[in-house]
């Protein structure tokens, strides 16, 4: 119960940017440790339905302009 609370706070906090399980593990191991911690964090992040909010939405690709001269 306490581990689940720690994981959800670390993952859903306003200071968190949801970079993935390794980032979350490296952040949490500074203050907490328990047996199987890395595996539990990996499972928790995998099951998360909320994806990174900082990602830019993809757009259609635009063709690059081809210069007429070598150094243009």
Order of alpha helices (4+ residues) and beta strands (2+ residues): alpha-alpha-alpha
